[in-house]
Each structure stands twice: as C-alpha cells, then as structure tokens.
Amino acid sequence: ARALGARELLFVSDVAGVIVRDAVVETLDVGDAVAAIADGTAAGGMAAKLQAAIAALASGVERVRIGDVHALGDTERGTVLFQSRSLV
C-alpha cells in the first residue's frame, strides 16, 4: 500500500470488523490492536489482519480498515486502525 502511495489499506474479512462484546469496534490505535491480540480478543485470522495492519501503519500507511465485502463501497464501514489516537 505504501509503495502505491495509498492513504488507506482495506483488509476484507468475513466479518464486519474487529468484534468486541458482539459489536464492531469503530476505531483502534496500535496499542489497542496489540492488546486485543495479547488478551485473545483477536485470534486466528483477525490477529493476523491486525498484525499486518500494525506493520502497514509502521511503514507509513495513514490508516488501515478491516471490514467485510460491503466495506468496499462504504468507507465508513468496518474498524479503522490508526498509528495513534492523537491522529484521529
């Protein structure tokens, strides 16, 4: 994404975003994502997506979004990850 100059990277999933307590989380920063992986809130494929999102953010991508196929046409759908909440 960075090499293409993309401002956003979208990971398409079979779920609407990062789910916590049966609800899609709208935004996460890197610290939140690391904590979700560490405490098992995000496991399996979602943990892998979050790890890839963290790497993309570290490489300079401005934001990463995780969502279902409907997120392709709806930029407000899914979970948006940022480097830091101070940038939100």
N, C-alpha and C positions, 0 to 999 in steps of 0.2 A: 504494500500500500504506500509506503514511504517513497519507494523508488518511482512510483507512478505520480507522486505529488498529491495523492488522495488526502482529503481532510478527514474522511471517515472510512472505517473498515467495518463491514457488516458480516457477522457470523450468523448464518441461517441455521436454525435448530428446529427440532420437532416440538419445542415448547415456546411459549410466547416471550420468554426472557428468563432471567435469574429469578427463581421462585423461592420465597421465604414465607413460611407460615401460610401456604396456599395462595399467595399473592405475588404478582410480578413486582420486583423492585425497580423503580424508575431510574435511579442513578446509583452508581458505586464509584468510589475512588479506589486507587490501587491498594491502599491499606484495608479497605472493606473486602476487596476481592481476595487478598492474601488470607484474611481472617476466615472468610467463607470456605476457602479450600482447607485451611488448617483445622477448622472445627467440624468439617464434614458436611456443612450445609450444601456445599457444591462438591459433587463427587463424579467420578466417571467422565463422561463426555463434557459435562458442564465445567468440571475442574480443568479439563484440557483447554476448553474455549477460554476460560478466564486466564489461564497461564499464557496462552497465545495473545490474548488481549493486553496483558501486562507487558509482554515483550514488544508488541506493536507500539504501545504508548511510550515505552522506553526508547524506541527508535525514532520517535518524533511524530507519529501519527497523533492528530489532535484529539480524536475521540473514536471509541470503538463501541459498536452496538451489537447486542446479541438479541435475536428475535426469531420469530417463525417466518414462514414464506410471505405472510401478509406484510411484514416489515419492509419488503422490497418496494412497496408502493406507498407506505405510510411512515414518514420519517420520525413520527412521534411514538411509534410502536417499539416495544422491547425495552431492554435495560441498556442504558448508556454508561460507559465507563470513561472516566477522566483520570488524568495523572494525579490531580489534587482537587479537592472540593473548592479550594480558593479560586480555582479557574472556572468554576461552574457559573 
